[in-house]
Amino acid sequence: MHRVPPTTGRRYGSKTAEERRAERRARLMAAALDAFGTDGYGAASIEQLCAAAGISTRNFYEEFRTREALLIALHDDVNARALAAVGAALAGLNPADLEARARAGVRAYFDVMTSDRRWARIALVESVGISAEAEAHRRAAIDGFAALLSGELVRLADAGAITHRDRELTVVALVGAINGLVNTWTVTEDWDARVDDVVETAARLVVLAARG
């Protein structure tokens, strides 16, 4: 019996089907970043997103079940990049240098979150109150940030830089404070010139909370 060979690696021109699909997804993500991050999640329809990305609605549904799923993908992407940046910034630092680690970690987080107001708006504004599924992803991002902070404080305590104690509520407060600063930056245009001050303020909060 003749078998039809799989098409996953078949090339169209110089690109495989997977490469073409990845490009379509990237264009769709870029279109959604611009639409959701500029005019808001509720202002763009699937048809408008597809037109901006230069793809068909059929291609849209090959990538995302709903418009909300696209918003969640953007939300998860920026949060994952922010946490990865913090981890990379801390990797080579003295494990007992509280001030240096606080400043480097906060700077890395802010560098990602303030790289583009649209990303910050999607992460902290547009993803709020959309649905139970979106809220679960938002909660997971907050929990991931809290877990990273908790782990960092434990490592600092193990290194003798701070004392060992329960800092669960401290971590919750720090996550809220840091994201509050980013959120304020998204809606205050003249804060672009104050990012360094904001980073220093957030780093001081971390140091004070760790020592308290």
C-alpha positions as CSV (number, residue, x, y, z in Angstrom):
1,M,0.0,0.0,0.0
2,H,1.4,3.4,-1.0
3,R,1.9,5.7,1.9
4,V,1.8,9.5,1.6
5,P,5.0,10.9,3.1
6,P,4.7,13.3,6.0
7,T,4.6,17.0,5.1
8,T,6.1,18.5,8.3
9,G,9.5,19.0,6.6
10,R,8.2,19.9,3.1
11,R,9.7,23.1,1.8
12,Y,7.7,25.9,0.1
13,G,10.3,28.0,-1.7
14,S,13.2,28.3,0.7
15,K,11.2,27.6,3.9
16,T,9.6,24.6,5.6
17,A,6.0,24.6,6.6
18,E,7.1,24.9,10.2
19,E,9.2,28.0,9.4
20,R,6.3,29.6,7.5
21,R,4.0,28.9,10.4
22,A,6.4,30.3,12.9
23,E,6.7,33.5,10.9
24,R,2.9,33.8,10.8
25,R,2.7,33.3,14.5
26,A,5.4,36.0,15.0
27,R,3.6,38.4,12.8
28,L,0.4,37.8,14.7
29,M,2.1,38.3,18.1
30,A,3.6,41.5,16.8
31,A,0.2,42.8,15.6
32,A,-1.4,41.9,18.9
33,L,1.3,43.5,20.9
34,D,0.7,46.7,19.0
35,A,-3.1,46.6,19.1
36,F,-3.5,45.4,22.7
37,G,-0.6,47.4,24.0
38,T,-1.6,50.6,22.4
39,D,-5.4,50.8,22.1
40,G,-6.3,48.0,24.5
41,Y,-7.4,44.4,24.3
42,G,-11.1,45.2,23.7
43,A,-10.3,47.5,20.7
44,A,-9.0,44.9,18.3
45,S,-11.0,42.1,16.6
46,I,-9.6,38.9,15.3
47,E,-10.2,40.2,11.7
48,Q,-8.3,43.4,12.5
49,L,-5.4,41.4,14.0
50,C,-5.3,39.1,11.0
51,A,-5.3,42.1,8.6
52,A,-2.4,43.8,10.5
53,A,-0.4,40.5,10.5
54,G,-1.2,39.7,6.8
55,I,-2.7,36.3,7.6
56,S,-6.0,34.7,7.2
57,T,-8.5,33.9,10.0
58,R,-7.9,30.2,9.2
59,N,-4.2,30.8,10.0
60,F,-5.2,32.6,13.2
61,Y,-7.2,29.6,14.5
62,E,-4.3,27.3,13.6
63,E,-2.3,29.1,16.3
64,F,-4.8,30.3,18.9
65,R,-8.2,29.1,20.0
66,T,-9.4,32.7,20.8
67,R,-8.3,36.3,20.9
68,E,-7.9,35.8,24.7
69,A,-5.4,33.0,24.1
70,L,-3.3,35.4,22.1
71,L,-3.3,37.9,24.9
72,I,-2.3,35.2,27.4
73,A,0.6,34.2,25.1
74,L,1.9,37.7,25.1
75,H,1.4,38.0,28.9
76,D,3.3,34.8,29.5
77,D,6.1,35.7,27.0
78,V,7.0,39.0,28.7
79,N,6.8,37.6,32.2
80,A,9.0,34.6,31.2
81,R,11.6,36.9,29.7
82,A,11.6,39.1,32.7
83,L,12.2,36.2,35.1
84,A,14.9,34.7,32.9
85,A,16.6,38.1,32.8
86,V,16.7,38.3,36.6
87,G,18.1,34.8,36.9
88,A,20.8,35.6,34.3
89,A,21.7,38.8,36.1
90,L,22.1,37.1,39.4
91,A,24.0,34.1,38.2
92,G,27.6,35.4,38.5
93,L,27.2,37.7,41.5
94,N,28.6,37.2,45.0
95,P,25.9,35.2,46.8
96,A,26.4,37.2,50.0
97,D,26.3,40.7,48.4
98,L,22.7,41.8,49.2
99,E,22.9,45.3,47.7
100,A,24.5,44.2,44.4
101,R,22.1,41.3,44.0
102,A,19.1,43.4,44.7
103,R,20.2,46.1,42.3
104,A,21.1,43.7,39.5
105,G,17.9,41.7,39.9
106,V,15.6,44.7,40.0
107,R,17.5,46.3,37.0
108,A,17.1,43.2,34.9
109,Y,13.4,43.0,35.7
110,F,12.8,46.6,34.9
111,D,14.9,46.5,31.7
112,V,12.5,43.9,30.3
113,M,9.3,45.5,31.6
114,T,10.2,49.0,30.6
115,S,11.7,48.1,27.3
116,D,8.3,48.9,25.7
117,R,5.2,50.4,27.3
118,R,3.1,48.0,25.3
119,W,4.6,44.9,26.9
120,A,4.2,46.4,30.4
121,R,0.6,47.3,29.7
122,I,-0.3,43.8,28.5
123,A,1.4,42.2,31.5
124,L,0.0,44.5,34.2
125,V,-3.2,46.1,32.8
126,E,-4.8,44.4,29.8
127,S,-4.6,40.9,31.2
128,V,-6.5,41.9,34.4
129,G,-10.1,40.8,34.8
130,I,-10.4,39.2,31.4
131,S,-11.4,35.7,32.5
132,A,-10.7,33.0,35.0
133,E,-8.1,31.5,32.6
134,A,-6.3,34.8,32.1
135,E,-6.4,35.4,35.8
136,A,-4.8,32.0,36.4
137,H,-1.9,32.9,34.1
138,R,-1.6,36.3,35.8
139,R,-1.5,34.6,39.2
140,A,1.1,32.1,38.0
141,A,3.3,35.0,36.8
142,I,3.0,36.7,40.2
143,D,3.7,33.4,42.0
144,G,6.7,32.8,39.8
145,F,8.1,36.2,40.7
146,A,7.4,35.6,44.4
147,A,9.1,32.2,44.2
148,L,12.2,33.7,42.6
149,L,12.4,36.4,45.4
150,S,11.8,33.8,48.1
151,G,14.6,31.6,46.7
152,E,16.9,34.6,46.5
153,L,16.2,35.5,50.1
154,V,16.9,32.0,51.3
155,R,20.2,31.9,49.4
156,L,21.2,35.2,50.9
157,A,20.4,33.8,54.4
158,D,22.3,30.7,53.7
159,A,25.3,32.9,52.7
160,G,25.0,34.8,56.0
161,A,24.0,38.1,54.4
162,I,20.6,38.1,56.2
163,T,19.0,36.1,59.0
164,H,16.8,33.1,58.3
165,R,13.1,33.9,59.0
166,D,9.7,33.6,57.5
167,R,9.4,36.2,54.7
168,E,6.3,35.1,52.9
169,L,4.3,38.3,53.5
170,T,7.4,40.4,52.8
171,V,7.8,38.7,49.4
172,V,4.1,39.4,48.6
173,A,4.5,43.0,49.5
174,L,7.7,43.3,47.4
175,V,6.1,41.8,44.3
176,G,3.2,44.2,44.6
177,A,5.4,47.2,45.2
178,I,7.7,46.5,42.2
179,N,4.8,45.8,39.8
180,G,3.1,48.9,41.1
181,L,6.2,51.0,40.1
182,V,6.2,49.4,36.7
183,N,2.4,50.0,36.3
184,T,2.9,53.7,37.2
185,W,5.6,53.9,34.6
186,T,3.2,52.6,31.9
187,V,0.8,55.5,32.4
188,T,3.3,58.3,33.2
189,E,5.2,59.4,30.2
190,D,7.7,61.6,32.0
191,W,8.8,58.6,34.0
192,D,11.1,57.5,31.1
193,A,13.7,59.9,32.5
194,R,13.2,58.4,36.0
195,V,13.7,54.7,35.3
196,D,17.1,54.7,37.1
197,D,15.5,56.4,40.1
198,V,12.7,53.9,40.1
199,V,15.1,51.0,39.9
200,E,17.1,52.4,42.8
201,T,14.0,52.8,44.9
202,A,12.8,49.3,44.2
203,A,16.3,47.9,45.0
204,R,16.3,49.8,48.3
205,L,12.9,48.3,49.1
206,V,14.3,44.8,48.6
207,V,17.3,45.5,50.7
208,L,15.3,47.0,53.6
209,A,12.7,44.2,53.4
210,A,15.5,41.5,53.4
211,R,17.2,43.0,56.5
212,G,14.0,43.8,58.4
